[in-house]
Amino acid sequence: MGYVHVHSKGWMDGEGMKLWLEKVWSKCPGGLLKKPSLLVCDQFKAHVTESTKRFATKLKTQLAVIPGGLQPLDISVNKLFKGFMHEEWAKWSEGPANHVTPAGRVKQPSISNVC
């Protein structure tokens, strides 16, 4: 059975992190046996609050925090992906004039254009 939690503004906060640790992380293999574990995360505020650290400790989880910009995905995947998306956005926004409102502002692209 899955678990879904959605923040009203679409981001992670301290409460969401606590729920994730409780409902997802603690259910990983070894979670029921309360084996010590390591969770690697970035410096995002919700990941490093005292509340998050205390809750992780209750789950016998050690948090390892990687400094910003040094995460493997940031270096290997996200940078390339963001560059590609920027390139595609530039092509789209510089495209046909029907992407512009009568006031001259760029229209929001459709979901299909974004995909």
Rosetta silent file (secondary structure, phi, psi, omega in degrees, C-alpha in Angstrom):
SEQUENCE: MGYVHVHSKGWMDGEGMKLWLEKVWSKCPGGLLKKPSLLVCDQFKAHVTESTKRFATKLKTQLAVIPGGLQPLDISVNKLFKGFMHEEWAKWSEGPANHVTPAGRVKQPSISNVC
SCORE:     score description
SCORE:     0.000 S_00000001
   1 L     0.000  138.199 -179.407    0.000    0.000    0.000 S_00000001
   2 L   -91.741  171.570  178.394    1.297    3.455   -0.874 S_00000001
   3 L  -135.252  130.703 -179.514    1.255    6.685    1.049 S_00000001
   4 L  -124.342  130.605  174.822    0.599   10.111   -0.469 S_00000001
   5 L  -136.058  132.193 -178.770    1.165   13.453    1.206 S_00000001
   6 L  -129.122  127.010  174.556    0.974   16.750   -0.651 S_00000001
   7 L   -77.081  142.672 -176.893    2.002   20.157    0.670 S_00000001
   8 L   -58.860  -27.135  179.524   -0.456   22.882   -0.346 S_00000001
   9 L  -105.197    4.974  173.637    2.335   24.792   -2.129 S_00000001
  10 L    80.623   21.100  177.775    4.042   21.725   -3.585 S_00000001
  11 L  -128.202  172.905  179.111    7.257   21.692   -1.580 S_00000001
  12 L   -89.095  138.707  173.465    8.821   19.776    1.268 S_00000001
  13 L  -132.466 -176.978 -177.598    8.687   21.210    4.779 S_00000001
  14 H   -58.829  -42.121  179.448    9.563   19.914    8.234 S_00000001
  15 H   -66.403  -40.915  177.185    6.228   18.164    8.690 S_00000001
  16 H   -63.375  -38.375  178.558    6.474   16.542    5.254 S_00000001
  17 H   -65.314  -42.913  178.404    9.990   15.360    6.061 S_00000001
  18 H   -61.593  -45.336  178.783    8.800   13.844    9.343 S_00000001
  19 H   -62.003  -40.878  179.469    5.930   12.075    7.554 S_00000001
  20 H   -63.925  -44.301  178.288    8.325   10.785    4.870 S_00000001
  21 H   -60.470  -43.686 -176.865   10.726    9.431    7.472 S_00000001
  22 H   -71.834  -45.639 -171.330    7.885    7.783    9.372 S_00000001
  23 H   -91.662  -23.573 -176.702    5.817    6.421    6.476 S_00000001
  24 L  -114.509  -62.080 -174.879    8.481    5.660    3.840 S_00000001
  25 H   -57.727  -45.583 -177.149   12.014    5.569    5.247 S_00000001
  26 H   -67.870  -14.183 -179.929   11.131    3.519    8.329 S_00000001
  27 H   -93.254   -1.961  177.600    9.432    0.929    6.076 S_00000001
  28 L   -65.472  160.222  177.927   12.624    0.231    4.079 S_00000001
  29 L   -50.403  130.561 -177.548   14.272   -3.182    4.525 S_00000001
  30 L    90.762  -13.979 -178.601   15.601   -3.345    8.074 S_00000001
  31 L   -62.594  -40.491  179.969   13.283   -0.531    9.187 S_00000001
  32 L   -69.891  -27.875  179.086   11.058   -2.814   11.234 S_00000001
  33 L   -85.488   -4.762 -179.301   14.125   -4.312   12.918 S_00000001
  34 L    56.597   41.642  175.085   15.350   -0.789   13.672 S_00000001
  35 L   -71.099  143.859  176.303   18.772   -1.477   12.211 S_00000001
  36 L   -60.038  142.699 -178.549   21.026    1.594   12.124 S_00000001
  37 E  -142.761  167.577  179.920   20.948    3.292    8.737 S_00000001
  38 E  -121.624  129.618  176.348   22.404    6.237    6.859 S_00000001
  39 E  -117.515  118.107  179.773   20.310    8.798    4.980 S_00000001
  40 E   -95.950  125.895 -179.664   22.220   11.091    2.630 S_00000001
  41 E  -141.385  172.333  178.858   20.497   14.387    1.899 S_00000001
  42 E   -94.242 -173.865 -175.433   21.316   17.910    0.813 S_00000001
  43 L   -84.016   14.032  178.699   21.271   21.114    2.844 S_00000001
  44 L   -54.160  136.467 -172.716   17.617   21.857    2.079 S_00000001
  45 H   -48.473  -45.666 -177.213   16.130   23.500    5.171 S_00000001
  46 H   -66.778  -22.986 -178.638   13.556   20.759    5.881 S_00000001
  47 H   -78.365  -23.338 -170.042   16.290   18.093    5.765 S_00000001
  48 L  -119.476   15.995  177.837   18.456   19.641    8.469 S_00000001
  49 L   -69.848  157.373  177.740   16.059   21.003   11.097 S_00000001
  50 H   -61.051  -37.490  178.511   16.551   19.927   14.696 S_00000001
  51 H   -61.481  -44.602  178.520   13.133   18.261   14.568 S_00000001
  52 H   -63.152  -44.143  179.874   14.152   16.197   11.529 S_00000001
  53 H   -61.808  -43.413  179.217   17.452   15.226   13.178 S_00000001
  54 H   -62.994  -43.920 -178.797   15.692   14.166   16.396 S_00000001
  55 H   -66.371  -39.817  177.732   13.125   12.105   14.505 S_00000001
  56 H   -62.068  -40.530  178.769   15.831   10.455   12.398 S_00000001
  57 H   -61.174  -39.855  177.106   17.722    9.567   15.590 S_00000001
  58 H   -59.920  -30.548  179.905   14.565    7.854   16.942 S_00000001
  59 L   -90.619   11.115 -177.148   14.624    5.722   13.782 S_00000001
  60 L    56.328   41.945 -179.979   18.331    4.906   14.345 S_00000001
  61 E  -115.041  127.861  174.430   19.151    6.897   11.226 S_00000001
  62 E   -93.733  128.684  176.890   22.291    8.966   10.855 S_00000001
  63 E   -90.608  130.772  172.770   21.892   11.973    8.531 S_00000001
  64 E  -114.622  120.340 -175.243   24.784   12.778    6.213 S_00000001
  65 E  -104.668  121.620  178.395   24.430   16.211    4.654 S_00000001
  66 E   -91.113  131.005  179.165   26.133   16.923    1.328 S_00000001
  67 L   -59.012  148.503 -179.751   26.981   20.598    0.726 S_00000001
  68 L   -53.790  140.471  177.931   24.938   22.394   -1.911 S_00000001
  69 L    83.643   -7.133 -177.881   26.051   21.975   -5.510 S_00000001
  70 L  -107.949    0.895  179.544   28.043   18.818   -4.798 S_00000001
  71 L   -66.053  138.305 -179.202   25.230   16.277   -4.999 S_00000001
  72 H   -53.290  -41.408 -179.568   25.889   13.681   -7.719 S_00000001
  73 H   -67.818  -36.170  177.587   22.551   14.339   -9.454 S_00000001
  74 H   -60.113  -40.928 -175.691   23.174   18.101   -9.507 S_00000001
  75 H   -78.871  -43.941 -171.014   26.496   17.523  -11.247 S_00000001
  76 H   -92.778  -33.219 -173.158   25.655   14.617  -13.557 S_00000001
  77 H  -117.942  -54.249 -172.169   21.976   14.893  -14.460 S_00000001
  78 H   -59.930  -41.155 -179.544   20.212   18.036  -13.269 S_00000001
  79 H   -61.488  -45.508  178.563   22.669   20.487  -14.847 S_00000001
  80 H   -64.297  -44.084 -179.466   22.350   18.797  -18.248 S_00000001
  81 H   -62.303  -46.669  179.973   18.567   18.516  -17.910 S_00000001
  82 H   -63.474  -38.342  177.169   18.170   22.164  -16.901 S_00000001
  83 H   -62.985  -44.366  177.985   20.397   23.243  -19.785 S_00000001
  84 H   -62.021  -45.017  179.502   18.320   21.205  -22.227 S_00000001
  85 H   -62.780  -40.161  178.139   15.077   22.626  -20.808 S_00000001
  86 H   -61.989  -42.439  178.727   16.437   26.183  -21.070 S_00000001
  87 H   -62.481  -45.908  179.212   17.355   25.550  -24.694 S_00000001
  88 H   -64.658  -40.094  178.277   13.898   24.142  -25.479 S_00000001
  89 H   -62.227  -43.388  179.706   12.205   27.055  -23.662 S_00000001
  90 H   -61.252  -44.112  178.352   14.242   29.554  -25.692 S_00000001
  91 H   -61.199  -43.785 -177.844   13.244   27.813  -28.959 S_00000001
  92 H   -66.582  -48.611 -174.849    9.580   27.773  -27.914 S_00000001
  93 H   -69.506  -24.879  177.768    9.428   31.372  -26.662 S_00000001
  94 L   -91.320    3.294 -176.985   11.216   32.693  -29.764 S_00000001
  95 L   -74.941 -150.396 -175.787    8.883   30.675  -31.988 S_00000001
  96 L   -53.310  150.463 -178.429    5.666   31.743  -33.712 S_00000001
  97 H   -64.486  -14.910 -179.748    4.002   35.005  -32.706 S_00000001
  98 H   -71.998   -0.109  174.864    0.921   33.097  -31.464 S_00000001
  99 H   -88.692    5.696 -175.081    2.917   32.492  -28.238 S_00000001
 100 E  -119.160  138.373  177.215    2.475   36.173  -27.392 S_00000001
 101 L   -74.527  165.335  176.236   -0.532   37.929  -25.842 S_00000001
 102 L   -56.580  -25.249  179.185   -1.944   41.104  -27.457 S_00000001
 103 L   -83.052   -3.119  177.684   -0.006   43.013  -24.763 S_00000001
 104 L    92.228    7.510  179.492    3.254   41.445  -25.976 S_00000001
 105 L   -91.256  148.291  178.744    3.813   39.069  -23.075 S_00000001
 106 E   -71.855  129.242  178.008    4.832   35.445  -23.630 S_00000001
 107 L   -70.729  154.797  174.100    1.902   33.081  -23.033 S_00000001
 108 L   -70.638  132.667  179.904    2.206   30.201  -20.614 S_00000001
 109 L   -70.954  155.642  176.679    2.952   27.009  -22.576 S_00000001
 110 L   -73.109  163.403  176.828    0.483   24.149  -22.519 S_00000001
 111 H   -57.893  -41.162 -179.855    1.234   20.993  -20.552 S_00000001
 112 H   -64.092  -35.915  175.619    1.816   19.141  -23.836 S_00000001
 113 H   -65.417  -41.306 -179.907    4.408   21.752  -24.882 S_00000001
 114 H   -64.955  -43.082  178.954    6.174   21.417  -21.562 S_00000001
 115 L   -65.802    0.000    0.000    6.181   17.618  -21.806 S_00000001
